[in-house]
Amino acid sequence: MIATPRRKSWHERWHDRWCAWRDGVLTSPGFQRRAARSWFLRPIARRRARALFDLVAGFVYSQVLLACVRLKLFEVLAGGPQTAAQLASRFGIEAATLERLLTAAAALDLVELRSAGRWGLGALGAPLVGNEAITSMVEHHAVLYADLQDPLTLLRGQGPPPALSRYWAYATAAAPGQLPPGEVNDYSALMSASQPLVAEEVLDAYPVAHHRCLLDVGGGQGRFLAAAARRAPGLQLMLFDLPGVVPVARETFTALGLADRTRVFAGDFTRDALPAGADLVSLIRVVYDHPDARALLILRAVFRALPPGGTLLLAEPMAGAPGAPRMGDAYFGIYLLAMRGGRARTAAELAALLQQAGFVQMRERPTPIPLQVGVIVARKPGLAGP
């Protein structure tokens, strides 16, 4: 039986006609010339021309940033402004060539020219000083860029497996729990390094101190639990992750003096039952790594592990984040395609998955920078125990 096409609403018909007219106008070379010369339309034309050029030049911008990070330029300039000649001698780069890099970095607000020809930190370079979370991601993007050399090959699923799918081996492995440490250490270290980007925002959005015990599923090397421990001195901590990951977590907790408050469990959350005993379970940047069927499997495992009235804290970058539409659909849409994992979902899509898993009272909690992370809190039905 062939379904009858749905009849368009008046608003949809009007919008389609408007878009067709607009497309015809904007693609007209004559209109483009007139817009560039019109005092009224010129600011709009220039703004759109800059935006289009930024899309074309984006890879060059990212490589300027990568060069600065690898030179540790921002850490050097944090000690005080220096001339191009001083920096060239320090880095072993010809002065004229380094001047070109500095000029490019200045155009991107990474550095700025000070008095007497000295270069200092720019508005965007200063926050990178000692910021392992961001600089680790900048370095990591070399893997992504290798996969994007031929985007059509990636989109068509041709050629060898993308490098990202090998880097994040657990997301596509049939038996992640059997991965040796050598195949999980790199991504686990990256997640640990980048955890400060989101941990404090998540803990600001949802205070954990009124809970008795927190289980962090996919908790990696324990950075999120360590941050939670600082916020809630009385909170007991549990971590669950792959066998190849948890030894480093144990070392982390011991080094931080948290060994007496923590229990570490090894397993595969797509196959093994999660440990019981926590009234709060966190999934921090876990669900978006997986397609819907596997994500639902994880959420149901969390549901079973929680007591009646228990709480799930889900935090990850979300599609449709206020003020950050490019992050979910453009960046993570393509990144996760190369990873051959999951996808960025809207808060509504995540709420639908949570409902399928049995959760109720899904609430989105605001975060200071939605670009980095969104937070949803959900509850397992029933009354919490004493």
Backbone torsions as a table, in degrees:
resi	resn	phi	psi	omega
1	MET	NA	129.1	-178.8
2	ILE	-92.8	126.3	-179.2
3	ALA	-70.7	139.3	177.3
4	THR	-76.9	128.1	-179.1
5	PRO	-57.2	139.5	178.5
6	ARG	-68.5	135.6	179.5
7	ARG	-73.2	132.9	-178.9
8	LYS	-68.9	145.4	175.6
9	SER	-76.4	167.2	177.7
10	TRP	-59.5	-40.6	-178.9
11	HIS	-64.8	-40.7	179.9
12	GLU	-66.3	-40.0	178.9
13	ARG	-65.4	-42.3	179.2
14	TRP	-64.3	-43.1	-179.3
15	HIS	-64.4	-40.7	178.5
16	ASP	-62.5	-42.6	179.1
17	ARG	-65.0	-40.6	178.5
18	TRP	-62.4	-44.2	-179.2
19	CYS	-64.7	-39.8	178.9
20	ALA	-63.7	-41.4	178.7
21	TRP	-66.4	-45.0	-179.8
22	ARG	-61.0	-42.8	180.0
23	ASP	-61.2	-40.4	179.2
24	GLY	-64.0	-38.7	179.8
25	VAL	-69.3	-49.0	-173.7
26	LEU	-69.2	-25.4	178.5
27	THR	-86.7	-3.2	-179.5
28	SER	-78.7	120.3	177.3
29	PRO	-57.9	-34.8	179.7
30	GLY	-64.0	-44.1	177.9
31	PHE	-64.1	-40.5	179.4
32	GLN	-60.0	-41.2	178.4
33	ARG	-66.9	-43.1	-179.2
34	ARG	-65.5	-39.1	-179.5
35	ALA	-63.6	-37.8	-178.8
36	ALA	-68.8	-23.2	-177.5
37	ARG	-101.0	-12.0	-178.4
38	SER	-80.9	129.8	179.8
39	TRP	-62.6	-27.8	-178.4
40	PHE	-79.9	-42.2	-175.9
41	LEU	-93.2	-13.4	-175.7
42	ARG	-57.9	-44.0	178.8
43	PRO	-59.6	-38.3	178.9
44	ILE	-67.5	-43.4	-179.8
45	ALA	-62.2	-42.4	179.8
46	ARG	-67.0	-40.3	180.0
47	ARG	-63.5	-41.5	179.6
48	ARG	-71.8	-33.1	176.7
49	ALA	-65.6	-41.1	177.3
50	ARG	-64.1	-42.4	-179.7
51	ALA	-63.3	-41.2	179.2
52	LEU	-66.8	-40.8	178.5
53	PHE	-64.7	-37.4	178.2
54	ASP	-61.9	-35.2	176.1
55	LEU	-66.1	-41.5	-179.9
56	VAL	-66.3	-40.6	-173.0
57	ALA	-94.2	3.4	-173.0
58	GLY	-55.9	-39.4	-179.1
59	PHE	-64.3	-38.5	178.7
60	VAL	-63.8	-43.0	178.4
61	TYR	-58.4	-45.1	-178.1
62	SER	-64.6	-33.8	179.7
63	GLN	-74.7	-29.9	172.4
64	VAL	-62.2	-44.7	177.7
65	LEU	-62.2	-44.0	-179.6
66	LEU	-61.1	-42.4	178.9
67	ALA	-61.2	-42.5	179.4
68	CYS	-64.3	-40.6	-179.9
69	VAL	-65.8	-44.3	-177.5
70	ARG	-68.8	-28.6	175.5
71	LEU	-79.8	-10.6	-173.0
72	LYS	57.5	38.9	-177.6
73	LEU	-61.2	-40.9	-175.9
74	PHE	-67.9	-38.1	177.0
75	GLU	-65.2	-38.3	178.4
76	VAL	-64.2	-46.4	-177.8
77	LEU	-72.0	-19.5	175.7
78	ALA	-64.1	-23.1	176.7
79	GLY	-80.6	-6.0	179.0
80	GLY	134.6	151.3	-179.6
81	PRO	-60.2	148.3	178.3
82	GLN	-139.1	156.4	177.8
83	THR	-78.5	163.2	177.5
84	ALA	-61.6	-35.8	179.7
85	ALA	-64.9	-42.0	178.2
86	GLN	-63.1	-43.5	-179.4
87	LEU	-68.2	-38.8	179.6
88	ALA	-61.9	-41.6	178.3
89	SER	-65.0	-38.9	-178.8
90	ARG	-67.8	-40.0	-173.8
91	PHE	-93.9	-8.0	-179.0
92	GLY	70.5	35.4	179.4
93	ILE	-121.8	141.0	179.1
94	GLU	-55.9	138.8	-173.6
95	ALA	-57.4	-43.1	-178.5
96	ALA	-64.9	-37.1	179.3
97	THR	-70.0	-41.8	178.9
98	LEU	-65.9	-36.3	176.6
99	GLU	-58.7	-37.0	179.2
100	ARG	-65.3	-42.5	177.6
101	LEU	-63.8	-43.3	-179.2
102	LEU	-63.7	-39.6	178.4
103	THR	-64.6	-41.6	177.3
104	ALA	-64.1	-43.3	179.6
105	ALA	-64.6	-34.6	177.9
106	ALA	-66.3	-38.1	178.4
107	ALA	-63.8	-24.2	179.1
108	LEU	-97.9	10.3	179.5
109	ASP	64.6	22.1	177.3
110	LEU	-83.3	-36.6	175.1
111	VAL	-134.0	171.6	176.5
112	GLU	-147.5	152.1	-180.0
113	LEU	-83.6	127.5	179.1
114	ARG	-105.4	-166.6	-178.9
115	SER	-68.6	157.6	175.7
116	ALA	57.1	32.8	175.7
117	GLY	68.2	22.3	-179.9
118	ARG	-96.9	149.7	179.8
119	TRP	-107.5	135.3	178.9
120	GLY	-128.5	-177.9	-179.1
121	LEU	-69.3	139.6	173.9
122	GLY	-93.1	177.6	-175.9
123	ALA	-63.2	-32.8	179.1
124	LEU	-93.7	-18.3	178.7
125	GLY	-80.3	-34.8	-176.9
126	ALA	-58.8	-43.3	180.0
127	PRO	-66.5	-11.2	-179.4
128	LEU	-86.4	-9.7	-178.2
129	VAL	-64.8	118.0	179.2
130	GLY	67.5	13.0	-176.4
131	ASN	-92.5	86.3	-177.2
132	GLU	-62.2	-31.5	-177.1
133	ALA	-60.1	-47.5	-177.2
134	ILE	-79.0	-43.9	-176.8
135	THR	-64.9	-32.2	176.3
136	SER	-65.2	-38.9	177.8
137	MET	-68.8	-37.3	177.3
138	VAL	-60.3	-45.6	177.8
139	GLU	-63.7	-41.2	-176.7
140	HIS	-63.3	-28.8	-175.5
141	HIS	-65.3	-13.5	174.3
142	ALA	-58.9	-33.0	178.0
143	VAL	-68.1	-44.4	179.4
144	LEU	-63.1	-43.8	-178.0
145	TYR	-63.2	-33.2	177.0
146	ALA	-63.3	-39.2	179.1
147	ASP	-70.7	-25.2	-176.5
148	LEU	-94.4	7.8	178.4
149	GLN	-57.5	-37.8	175.7
150	ASP	-127.1	88.6	-173.4
151	PRO	-63.1	-30.6	-179.5
152	LEU	-69.3	-35.1	175.2
153	THR	-62.2	-41.0	178.2
154	LEU	-64.8	-46.3	-177.5
155	LEU	-64.7	-33.9	-179.4
156	ARG	-85.8	-4.1	179.4
157	GLY	69.3	28.1	-179.3
158	GLN	-97.7	170.8	176.8
159	GLY	76.4	-173.3	-179.6
160	PRO	-69.6	163.4	177.7
161	PRO	-57.4	138.2	178.4
162	PRO	-57.9	149.3	-179.9
163	ALA	-60.0	-35.2	-179.9
164	LEU	-64.6	-33.1	179.9
165	SER	-68.4	-27.6	175.8
166	ARG	-81.2	-34.1	179.8
167	TYR	-64.5	-47.7	178.6
168	TRP	-96.4	61.6	-171.1
169	ALA	-60.7	-31.5	-174.9
170	TYR	-65.8	-26.1	-174.4
171	ALA	-70.7	-25.4	-177.5
172	THR	-118.6	-8.1	-177.8
173	ALA	-66.9	140.7	178.1
174	ALA	-67.0	-32.8	179.4
175	ALA	-133.0	78.2	-177.3
176	PRO	-55.9	-31.5	-177.8
177	GLY	-65.4	-15.8	-179.7
178	GLN	-96.4	1.6	179.4
179	LEU	-67.9	134.1	178.3
180	PRO	-73.7	161.4	-178.8
181	PRO	-54.1	-34.8	-178.7
182	GLY	-61.7	-23.0	-179.4
183	GLU	-97.0	-0.1	178.8
184	VAL	-123.0	-15.6	-174.0
185	ASN	-64.7	-42.2	-175.2
186	ASP	-64.7	-50.3	-178.0
187	TYR	-68.7	-33.5	178.8
188	SER	-64.8	-40.0	178.0
189	ALA	-65.9	-39.1	178.4
190	LEU	-64.3	-45.0	179.0
191	MET	-62.4	-38.1	178.6
192	SER	-65.7	-43.0	-178.8
193	ALA	-65.8	-35.7	-176.9
194	SER	-89.2	-5.4	-178.0
195	GLN	-58.5	-37.9	178.6
196	PRO	-57.8	-21.6	177.6
197	LEU	-60.9	-31.2	-172.2
198	VAL	-118.4	-26.0	-171.3
199	ALA	-57.2	-49.6	-176.8
200	GLU	-66.7	-35.8	178.1
201	GLU	-65.6	-41.5	179.0
202	VAL	-63.4	-44.2	-177.7
203	LEU	-72.0	-26.4	172.2
204	ASP	-71.1	-37.0	-177.6
205	ALA	-72.8	-32.8	-179.2
206	TYR	-138.4	102.8	177.2
207	PRO	-64.0	133.2	-176.4
208	VAL	-102.4	-3.8	-171.6
209	ALA	-65.3	-24.3	-178.2
210	HIS	-83.9	2.9	176.0
211	HIS	-96.0	160.5	-178.9
212	ARG	-89.7	-42.6	-174.9
213	CYS	-147.5	134.0	-179.8
214	LEU	-113.7	124.5	173.3
215	LEU	-105.0	119.1	177.7
216	ASP	-99.8	110.6	-177.8
217	VAL	-89.2	127.4	-172.3
218	GLY	72.0	35.9	-170.9
219	GLY	-76.8	-1.1	174.5
220	GLY	58.4	-129.9	-175.7
221	GLN	-89.2	8.4	170.7
222	GLY	90.9	13.3	-176.5
223	ARG	-67.8	-38.5	-180.0
224	PHE	-67.4	-43.3	178.6
225	LEU	-63.6	-35.3	177.9
226	ALA	-63.7	-40.5	177.4
227	ALA	-66.1	-40.0	178.4
228	ALA	-65.0	-36.1	179.6
229	ALA	-63.2	-35.0	178.1
230	ARG	-68.4	-34.1	-179.2
231	ARG	-76.4	-31.5	-173.0
232	ALA	-133.7	88.5	-175.5
233	PRO	-60.0	-23.2	-178.6
234	GLY	-93.7	-0.4	-174.9
235	LEU	-79.0	129.7	171.9
236	GLN	-82.3	148.8	-170.4
237	LEU	-125.9	139.0	175.5
238	MET	-135.0	141.9	179.2
239	LEU	-130.1	137.6	177.3
240	PHE	-128.8	125.4	176.4
241	ASP	-160.0	-178.2	-176.3
242	LEU	-63.8	151.5	-179.8
243	PRO	-56.2	-32.7	-179.9
244	GLY	-74.3	-12.7	-175.4
245	VAL	-99.2	-39.4	-166.7
246	VAL	-64.5	-25.9	178.6
247	PRO	-57.9	-37.7	178.8
248	VAL	-68.5	-36.2	177.1
249	ALA	-60.5	-43.8	178.3
250	ARG	-60.2	-42.0	178.6
251	GLU	-63.3	-40.4	179.1
252	THR	-60.4	-48.8	-177.9
253	PHE	-64.3	-38.2	178.2
254	THR	-65.0	-44.4	-179.2
255	ALA	-63.7	-31.0	-178.5
256	LEU	-91.2	2.2	-179.6
257	GLY	73.1	27.6	-177.4
258	LEU	-108.2	5.8	-174.1
259	ALA	-57.9	-34.7	-176.9
260	ASP	-76.5	-12.2	180.0
261	ARG	-104.4	-3.6	-170.0
262	THR	-121.6	148.8	169.2
263	ARG	-130.4	134.2	-175.0
264	VAL	-116.2	131.1	-177.1
265	PHE	-123.4	136.2	178.5
266	ALA	-105.0	138.8	178.1
267	GLY	172.4	-173.7	-179.5
268	ASP	-120.3	112.2	-173.6
269	PHE	-70.8	-5.9	173.4
270	THR	-88.7	-9.2	-177.2
271	ARG	-130.5	-35.7	-171.9
272	ASP	-99.5	149.5	175.2
273	ALA	-68.9	142.0	176.8
274	LEU	-80.3	151.0	179.8
275	PRO	-67.0	142.0	177.7
276	ALA	-90.1	168.0	174.9
277	GLY	118.6	-12.5	179.8
278	ALA	-99.2	140.7	174.9
279	ASP	-94.8	-2.6	176.2
280	LEU	-139.2	127.6	176.3
281	VAL	-119.3	134.7	178.4
282	SER	-113.8	140.6	170.8
283	LEU	-122.6	98.5	-175.4
284	ILE	-104.2	109.6	-179.7
285	ARG	54.9	50.9	-180.0
286	VAL	-117.5	-50.6	-169.9
287	VAL	-63.6	-38.4	-175.1
288	TYR	-69.7	-10.0	175.7
289	ASP	-75.7	-9.8	-168.0
290	HIS	-126.0	148.4	173.1
291	PRO	-66.1	169.6	-171.8
292	ASP	-56.3	-44.3	-176.2
293	ALA	-62.4	-42.9	-179.0
294	ARG	-73.8	-37.1	177.0
295	ALA	-60.5	-42.1	179.2
296	LEU	-65.1	-36.0	176.7
297	LEU	-60.2	-42.7	179.7
298	ILE	-66.3	-44.9	-178.3
299	LEU	-64.6	-37.0	177.7
300	ARG	-68.8	-34.5	176.2
301	ALA	-64.5	-40.5	176.8
302	VAL	-64.3	-42.4	-179.5
303	PHE	-58.2	-44.4	-179.0
304	ARG	-66.5	-33.3	-177.4
305	ALA	-75.2	-24.8	-177.2
306	LEU	-79.9	147.9	172.5
307	PRO	-77.8	164.6	174.1
308	PRO	-53.8	133.5	-178.7
309	GLY	83.0	-0.1	179.6
310	GLY	-69.3	163.6	-171.8
311	THR	-119.9	139.7	172.1
312	LEU	-108.3	131.0	175.8
313	LEU	-111.7	108.3	-177.6
314	LEU	-110.3	125.5	-176.9
315	ALA	-139.3	128.4	177.3
316	GLU	-170.9	165.3	173.2
317	PRO	-62.7	136.9	-175.3
318	MET	-122.5	142.4	173.1
319	ALA	-65.7	150.1	179.4
320	GLY	71.1	18.1	179.6
321	ALA	-62.8	137.2	-179.0
322	PRO	-55.8	125.1	177.3
323	GLY	76.2	5.1	-177.1
324	ALA	-140.9	52.7	-176.9
325	PRO	-66.7	-27.6	-177.7
326	ARG	-71.7	-28.4	-174.9
327	MET	-62.9	-52.1	-175.3
328	GLY	-73.2	-50.1	-172.7
329	ASP	-83.8	-40.2	-177.9
330	ALA	-85.3	-57.7	-175.0
331	TYR	-70.9	-61.9	-175.8
332	PHE	-70.8	-26.8	176.4
333	GLY	-58.5	-45.4	-179.6
334	ILE	-80.5	-39.6	179.3
335	TYR	-57.2	-48.0	-177.0
336	LEU	-72.3	-24.2	172.0
337	LEU	-64.9	-46.0	177.3
338	ALA	-65.0	-33.6	178.4
339	MET	-72.1	-20.0	-175.8
340	ARG	58.5	39.1	-179.4
341	GLY	-111.2	-115.8	-174.1
342	GLY	-104.7	-133.2	-179.4
343	ARG	-162.5	156.0	173.0
344	ALA	-75.4	132.7	-177.7
345	ARG	-116.2	153.9	173.9
346	THR	-74.4	164.6	176.8
347	ALA	-59.9	-35.7	179.7
348	ALA	-67.7	-39.4	178.5
349	GLU	-66.7	-39.2	177.0
350	LEU	-66.0	-39.6	178.9
351	ALA	-62.5	-36.6	178.6
352	ALA	-65.7	-40.9	176.4
353	LEU	-64.4	-42.1	178.6
354	LEU	-61.5	-39.8	179.0
355	GLN	-65.2	-41.7	177.0
356	GLN	-60.5	-34.5	-179.7
357	ALA	-75.7	-11.5	177.6
358	GLY	111.7	-2.4	-176.6
359	PHE	-77.5	157.8	177.6
360	VAL	-132.5	172.4	175.0
361	GLN	53.7	48.2	176.6
362	MET	-70.5	127.2	-179.5
363	ARG	-133.6	130.8	175.1
364	GLU	-85.7	131.1	179.2
365	ARG	-104.6	130.6	-179.6
366	PRO	-67.9	145.4	175.6
367	THR	-123.4	153.4	-177.3
368	PRO	-60.3	-38.6	-177.8
369	ILE	-127.5	88.2	-179.1
370	PRO	-58.7	-22.6	176.5
371	LEU	-56.5	-34.8	-175.9
372	GLN	-87.0	-41.3	-175.8
373	VAL	-163.2	144.6	169.5
374	GLY	-114.6	158.2	-175.0
375	VAL	-131.7	132.7	172.4
376	ILE	-126.4	135.0	176.1
377	VAL	-114.3	133.2	179.2
378	ALA	-135.4	161.1	-175.4
379	ARG	-127.8	145.6	171.7
380	LYS	-83.4	132.8	-176.9
381	PRO	-59.6	153.7	177.7
382	GLY	114.9	170.0	-179.8
383	LEU	-91.3	135.8	176.8
384	ALA	-67.9	149.1	179.3
385	GLY	-74.7	176.6	-178.3
386	PRO	-67.5	NA	NA
